[in-house]
């Protein structure tokens, strides 16, 4: 009997891409990217989550502690005041006002081939970016020191002091008209700064949002593309709110998400495993020397197995017999060969049971799921011809039965 194996490919990794669409005046796509990667490691098999690999925005790069050691996401584009900002205006929303949706939002992604769905969650934790004033702060305030002048522009401290209910705060003076800042937003509510001076204009460009994302476990996701979308509303009283004095912008901030999964799958067999001889327990010698007729003939074939995600397993047979592969002799007589598989702990049938001496078929696939990354662990294939068929084979002395059995592992699950 000949036995072939095929195994799927590629290092398991995943990328997560998001696009934010925001415009002033008319809809215009302005992308921002959020990427994650899952790379299984034999040294750390318990690590089964995505690692966020996006380049962080400047507010978090410059001051990680201000972002709670998270990353900020660029939201390219700009928002700008429609009218000059009046000093000590009695209505806070006429000044610098920021509000974001700080609750968890569910984003459904679906596999492009199978239509299977998963959910990830996204929430925004802070907002900031670069604020440009329409006039030099030294001219506005009459204070020659640029740092001191930036602080004096605002009542109750500079932009490094977040207005309630925002918390924390961080600022970095860039020049006499530009300052980078961040406010953390534990709740979705207006955070407003009142100016102490008349300011010709304010412009936020670029914006940055500190974020947190909960991704599904990649071990449960088939290889391929997973895509989805989410719409944040933009405007007064909406998810993103810049107060009442900022110019018109698109009504939605569109988040498009793509998850790419490419699992690792490898089955390593010892030399000579592609040609197997089925024998009784203890070999043929006992029977040839006048012993009892063999009850069964069989062969165990060990191998080393690596997998990081869901799999399908099935057989391809040169000769088929009722879901099993078969071996034939030159007279055309066929007997079935049961092919059973045992996989390492951490891989289970999709119905929940262990993959232990589980029968494979060329009619239906065996679906499995991973609870952890299995790296170079022992597995076993068992091939067996049963008692009744062995008795039938003995009616054909001096003949050879042979046939090809191909075991297929597939990590790119088809619908």
C-alpha positions as CSV (number, residue, x, y, z in Angstrom):
1,X,0.0,0.0,0.0
2,X,1.2,3.5,-0.8
3,X,0.3,6.4,1.4
4,X,0.8,10.1,0.3
5,X,0.4,13.2,2.4
6,X,-0.3,16.7,1.5
7,X,-0.2,19.6,4.0
8,X,-1.2,23.2,3.8
9,X,1.2,26.1,4.0
10,X,2.3,29.5,5.2
11,X,3.3,31.1,8.4
12,X,0.2,32.0,10.5
13,X,-0.2,35.7,10.6
14,X,-3.0,38.2,10.3
15,X,-3.4,41.8,9.3
16,X,-6.2,44.1,10.3
17,X,-6.8,47.1,8.1
18,X,-9.3,49.9,8.9
19,X,-10.3,52.9,6.8
20,X,-11.8,56.0,8.3
21,X,-13.7,58.3,6.0
22,X,-14.2,61.9,7.0
23,X,-14.5,65.0,5.0
24,X,-15.1,68.7,5.3
25,X,-17.9,69.9,3.1
26,X,-18.1,66.8,0.9
27,X,-17.5,63.0,1.3
28,X,-14.0,62.2,0.5
29,X,-12.2,59.0,1.5
30,X,-9.3,59.5,3.9
31,X,-7.8,56.2,5.0
32,X,-6.3,55.3,8.3
33,X,-4.7,51.9,9.0
34,X,-5.0,49.6,11.9
35,X,-3.0,46.4,11.6
36,X,-2.7,43.3,13.7
37,X,-0.5,40.2,13.2
38,X,-0.7,36.7,14.6
39,X,2.5,34.7,14.3
40,X,2.5,31.3,16.1
41,X,5.7,30.5,17.9
42,X,6.9,27.1,19.1
43,X,8.5,28.9,22.0
44,X,5.3,30.5,23.0
45,X,2.4,28.2,22.0
46,X,0.0,29.8,24.4
47,X,0.2,33.1,22.6
48,X,-3.0,33.0,20.5
49,X,-3.9,36.7,20.1
50,X,-3.2,39.3,17.5
51,X,-0.4,41.7,18.0
52,X,-1.2,45.2,16.9
53,X,1.6,46.3,14.6
54,X,0.2,49.6,13.3
55,X,2.5,52.6,13.5
56,X,1.2,54.7,16.3
57,X,0.2,58.3,15.9
58,X,2.5,61.0,17.2
59,X,0.7,61.8,20.4
60,X,1.2,58.3,21.8
61,X,4.7,57.9,20.3
62,X,5.9,61.1,22.0
63,X,4.2,60.3,25.4
64,X,3.2,56.6,25.7
65,X,2.1,57.0,29.4
66,X,-0.4,59.7,28.4
67,X,-2.1,57.0,26.2
68,X,-2.0,54.3,28.9
69,X,0.7,52.7,26.7
70,X,-1.8,52.2,23.9
71,X,-1.5,53.4,20.3
72,X,-3.3,56.3,18.6
73,X,-4.8,56.1,15.1
74,X,-4.3,58.8,12.6
75,X,-7.6,60.3,11.2
76,X,-6.2,62.3,8.2
77,X,-8.2,65.3,7.1
78,X,-9.1,68.4,9.1
79,X,-11.9,70.1,11.0
80,X,-11.9,73.9,11.2
81,X,-13.9,76.6,13.0
82,X,-16.5,78.4,10.9
83,X,-16.3,81.7,12.9
84,X,-13.6,83.3,15.1
85,X,-13.5,82.0,18.7
86,X,-14.7,84.6,21.1
87,X,-12.8,85.1,24.4
88,X,-14.7,83.9,27.5
89,X,-17.8,82.9,25.4
90,X,-20.6,81.9,27.7
91,X,-21.5,78.8,25.6
92,X,-18.6,76.3,25.9
93,X,-19.5,74.6,22.6
94,X,-18.4,77.7,20.7
95,X,-14.8,77.1,21.8
96,X,-12.7,74.0,21.5
97,X,-15.1,71.1,22.1
98,X,-14.3,67.4,21.5
99,X,-16.5,64.4,22.1
100,X,-16.0,60.8,21.0
101,X,-17.9,57.6,21.3
102,X,-16.0,55.8,24.1
103,X,-18.2,52.7,24.4
104,X,-17.4,49.4,22.7
105,X,-18.8,49.0,19.2
106,X,-19.3,45.6,17.6
107,X,-17.9,45.1,14.1
108,X,-19.0,42.0,12.2
109,X,-16.5,40.5,9.7
110,X,-17.3,37.8,7.3
111,X,-15.1,35.4,5.4
112,X,-15.0,36.3,1.8
113,X,-15.4,32.7,0.6
114,X,-17.5,30.9,3.2
115,X,-19.6,33.8,4.5
116,X,-18.8,32.6,8.1
117,X,-18.9,35.6,10.5
118,X,-17.0,36.7,13.6
119,X,-17.2,39.8,15.7
120,X,-14.5,42.2,16.8
121,X,-15.0,45.1,19.1
122,X,-13.5,48.6,18.9
123,X,-13.6,51.5,21.3
124,X,-12.1,54.9,21.3
125,X,-10.3,56.1,24.5
126,X,-9.0,59.5,23.7
127,X,-8.8,62.2,21.1
128,X,-6.3,64.9,20.2
129,X,-3.9,65.7,17.4
130,X,-2.4,69.0,16.2
131,X,-4.3,72.2,16.8
132,X,-3.3,75.2,14.7
133,X,-4.3,78.7,15.8
134,X,-5.0,81.3,13.2
135,X,-2.5,83.7,14.9
136,X,0.7,83.4,16.8
137,X,0.1,82.9,20.5
138,X,2.7,85.5,21.3
139,X,0.7,88.0,19.4
140,X,-2.6,86.9,20.8
141,X,-1.4,87.0,24.4
142,X,1.4,89.5,24.4
143,X,3.6,86.9,26.2
144,X,7.0,86.5,24.4
145,X,7.6,83.0,25.7
146,X,5.9,80.6,23.3
147,X,5.3,77.8,25.8
148,X,3.8,80.2,28.4
149,X,1.7,81.9,25.7
150,X,0.2,78.6,24.6
151,X,-0.9,77.9,28.2
152,X,-2.2,81.4,28.6
153,X,-4.6,81.2,25.6
154,X,-6.9,78.9,27.5
155,X,-8.8,79.5,30.8
156,X,-8.0,77.0,33.6
157,X,-4.7,76.0,32.2
158,X,-3.3,74.9,28.9
159,X,-4.2,72.0,26.7
160,X,-2.2,69.7,28.9
161,X,-5.0,70.0,31.5
162,X,-8.0,68.1,30.1
163,X,-11.4,69.7,30.8
164,X,-13.9,67.5,32.6
165,X,-15.1,64.9,32.0
166,X,-12.0,64.1,30.0
167,X,-9.0,63.2,32.1
168,X,-5.3,63.3,32.0
169,X,-4.0,65.5,29.3
170,X,-0.8,66.0,27.5
171,X,0.5,68.8,25.2
172,X,3.7,69.5,23.2
173,X,4.3,72.9,21.8
174,X,5.5,72.7,18.1
175,X,5.7,76.4,17.3
176,X,4.0,79.7,17.9
177,X,0.8,78.6,16.1
178,X,0.8,74.8,16.5
179,X,0.5,72.5,19.5
180,X,0.0,68.8,19.8
181,X,-2.3,67.5,22.6
182,X,-4.4,64.6,23.8
183,X,-7.3,64.2,26.1
184,X,-8.5,60.8,27.4
185,X,-12.2,60.3,27.3
186,X,-13.6,57.8,29.7
187,X,-17.2,58.7,28.8
188,X,-18.9,60.0,25.8
189,X,-19.5,63.7,26.7
190,X,-18.4,67.2,25.7
191,X,-14.9,68.2,26.8
192,X,-14.7,71.9,26.2
193,X,-11.9,74.5,26.7
194,X,-12.9,78.2,26.9
195,X,-10.4,80.6,25.3
196,X,-9.1,83.6,27.3
197,X,-8.4,85.5,24.0
198,X,-10.2,86.1,20.7
199,X,-8.7,83.6,18.2
200,X,-9.2,84.2,14.5
201,X,-9.6,80.4,13.7
202,X,-8.8,76.9,15.0
203,X,-8.0,73.9,12.9
204,X,-7.5,70.3,13.9
205,X,-5.2,68.5,11.4
206,X,-4.5,65.7,11.7
207,X,-6.8,64.2,14.3
208,X,-5.7,61.2,16.4
209,X,-7.8,58.8,18.4
210,X,-6.4,56.5,21.1
211,X,-8.1,53.1,20.6
212,X,-8.5,49.6,21.9
213,X,-9.6,46.6,19.9
214,X,-10.7,43.1,20.9
215,X,-10.2,40.7,18.0
216,X,-11.6,37.2,17.8
217,X,-9.1,34.4,18.4
218,X,-7.3,33.6,15.1
219,X,-7.4,29.9,16.1
220,X,-11.1,29.9,15.4
221,X,-10.8,31.6,12.0
222,X,-10.3,30.0,8.7
223,X,-7.5,31.2,6.5
224,X,-8.4,33.9,4.0
225,X,-9.9,37.4,4.0
226,X,-12.5,38.6,6.6
227,X,-14.1,41.9,5.9
228,X,-16.6,44.2,7.6
229,X,-17.6,47.8,8.1
230,X,-18.8,50.2,10.8
231,X,-20.2,53.7,10.6
232,X,-19.6,56.3,13.3
233,X,-21.8,59.3,13.1
234,X,-20.3,62.8,13.0
235,X,-21.8,66.1,14.0
236,X,-23.5,67.8,17.0
237,X,-24.7,65.2,19.5
238,X,-23.3,62.4,17.4
239,X,-20.4,59.9,18.0
240,X,-17.8,62.4,16.9
241,X,-18.8,65.9,18.0
242,X,-16.6,69.0,17.6
243,X,-19.0,71.6,19.1
244,X,-21.1,74.2,17.3
245,X,-18.4,76.4,15.8
246,X,-16.6,73.9,13.6
247,X,-17.3,73.7,9.9
248,X,-19.6,71.2,8.2
249,X,-18.2,67.7,7.6
250,X,-19.5,64.4,6.4
251,X,-22.2,62.8,8.5
252,X,-20.4,59.5,8.9
253,X,-16.9,58.3,9.8
254,X,-16.7,55.0,7.9
255,X,-14.6,52.2,9.4
256,X,-13.8,49.4,7.0
257,X,-12.1,46.3,8.5
258,X,-10.2,43.6,6.8
259,X,-8.8,40.6,8.7
260,X,-6.3,38.4,6.8
261,X,-5.6,35.0,8.2
262,X,-3.0,32.5,6.9
263,X,-2.5,29.6,9.2
264,X,0.5,27.4,9.7
265,X,0.0,23.7,8.9
266,X,2.7,21.0,8.6
267,X,2.8,17.3,8.8
268,X,6.3,15.7,8.8
269,X,6.6,12.0,8.1
270,X,9.8,9.9,8.5
271,X,11.6,8.6,5.4
272,X,9.9,5.7,3.8
273,X,6.4,6.6,5.1
274,X,5.1,6.8,1.5
275,X,5.2,3.0,1.2
276,X,3.7,1.0,4.0
277,X,3.2,-2.7,4.4
278,X,0.2,-4.0,6.3
279,X,1.0,-6.9,8.6
280,X,-0.6,-8.9,11.5
281,X,0.5,-8.2,15.0
282,X,3.9,-9.8,15.4
283,X,4.4,-10.1,11.6
284,X,3.7,-12.9,9.1
285,X,6.2,-15.4,10.4
286,X,3.9,-16.9,13.1
287,X,1.1,-17.7,10.6
288,X,3.6,-19.0,8.0
289,X,5.0,-21.4,10.6
290,X,1.6,-22.9,11.1
291,X,0.0,-20.5,13.5
292,X,-3.5,-19.1,13.7
293,X,-4.9,-17.2,10.8
294,X,-4.4,-13.4,11.3
295,X,-7.3,-11.6,12.8
296,X,-6.4,-8.3,11.1
297,X,-3.5,-6.6,9.3
298,X,-2.5,-3.1,10.0
299,X,0.2,-0.5,10.2
300,X,0.7,2.5,12.5
301,X,2.5,5.5,11.0
302,X,3.7,8.2,13.4
303,X,4.3,11.7,12.3
304,X,5.0,15.2,13.7
305,X,2.2,17.8,13.4
306,X,2.0,21.6,13.6
307,X,-1.2,23.5,13.3
308,X,-2.6,26.9,14.3
309,X,-6.2,26.9,13.2
310,X,-9.3,25.0,12.0
311,X,-8.7,22.2,9.6
312,X,-10.6,19.8,7.3
313,X,-9.2,16.3,6.8
314,X,-10.3,13.7,4.2
315,X,-9.1,10.9,2.0
316,X,-8.4,10.6,-1.7
317,X,-8.4,7.0,-2.8
318,X,-7.1,5.1,-5.8
319,X,-9.8,2.6,-5.1
320,X,-12.9,3.4,-3.0
321,X,-15.2,1.2,-0.9
322,X,-18.1,2.6,1.1
323,X,-16.2,5.7,2.3
324,X,-13.0,3.9,2.9
325,X,-10.0,3.5,0.6
326,X,-9.4,0.0,-0.7
327,X,-6.5,-2.2,-1.9
328,X,-6.8,-4.5,-4.9
329,X,-5.1,-7.6,-6.2
330,X,-4.4,-8.4,-9.8
331,X,-7.6,-10.5,-10.0
332,X,-9.7,-7.5,-9.2
333,X,-10.5,-8.5,-5.6
334,X,-10.8,-5.5,-3.3
335,X,-10.8,-5.1,0.5
336,X,-11.5,-1.9,2.5
337,X,-8.7,-0.2,4.5
338,X,-9.9,1.8,7.5
339,X,-7.8,4.9,7.9
340,X,-7.9,6.4,11.4
341,X,-6.1,9.4,12.8
342,X,-5.0,10.7,16.2
343,X,-3.9,14.3,16.6
344,X,-2.2,16.1,19.5
345,X,-4.1,17.5,22.4
346,X,-5.2,21.0,21.6
347,X,-6.8,19.9,18.4
348,X,-10.4,18.6,18.7
349,X,-13.3,17.7,16.4
350,X,-15.5,20.7,15.7
351,X,-18.2,18.9,17.6
352,X,-16.0,18.9,20.7
353,X,-14.5,15.4,21.0
354,X,-10.8,14.6,20.9
355,X,-9.3,13.5,17.6
356,X,-8.3,10.0,18.8
357,X,-8.4,7.0,16.5
358,X,-11.0,8.9,14.4
359,X,-12.1,7.4,11.2
360,X,-11.3,9.3,8.0
361,X,-13.4,9.1,4.9
362,X,-13.3,10.0,1.2
363,X,-17.0,10.9,1.3
364,X,-17.1,13.5,4.1
365,X,-14.5,15.7,5.6
366,X,-13.6,15.7,9.3
367,X,-13.7,19.3,10.7
368,X,-11.4,20.2,13.5
369,X,-10.8,23.2,15.7
370,X,-7.7,24.4,17.6
371,X,-7.7,25.4,21.3
372,X,-4.0,26.3,21.1
373,X,-1.1,26.5,18.8
374,X,0.2,22.9,18.4
375,X,3.9,22.9,17.4
376,X,5.8,19.8,16.3
377,X,3.7,17.4,18.4
378,X,3.2,13.6,17.8
379,X,0.3,12.3,15.7
380,X,-0.6,8.9,14.4
381,X,-2.2,7.4,11.3
382,X,-3.6,3.9,11.7
383,X,-4.4,1.7,8.7
384,X,-6.3,-1.6,9.1
385,X,-8.0,-4.4,7.2
386,X,-10.5,-6.1,9.4
387,X,-11.0,-9.8,10.1
388,X,-13.6,-10.7,7.5
389,X,-11.6,-9.0,4.7
390,X,-8.4,-10.7,5.8
391,X,-10.2,-14.1,5.6
392,X,-11.2,-13.2,2.0
393,X,-7.7,-12.2,1.1
394,X,-6.4,-15.6,2.2
395,X,-8.4,-17.1,-0.6
396,X,-5.9,-15.5,-3.0
397,X,-2.5,-16.9,-2.1
398,X,0.7,-15.7,-3.7
399,X,-0.8,-12.4,-4.7
400,X,-0.2,-8.7,-3.7
401,X,-2.8,-6.2,-2.7
402,X,-2.0,-2.5,-3.2
403,X,-3.5,0.9,-3.5
404,X,-2.9,4.6,-2.9
405,X,-4.3,6.4,0.1
406,X,-3.8,10.1,0.2
407,X,-4.5,12.0,3.4
408,X,-5.4,15.6,2.8
409,X,-5.2,18.4,5.5
410,X,-6.7,21.7,4.4
411,X,-6.5,24.9,6.4
412,X,-8.1,27.0,3.6
413,X,-11.6,25.7,4.4
414,X,-14.0,25.7,1.5
415,X,-17.8,26.4,1.8
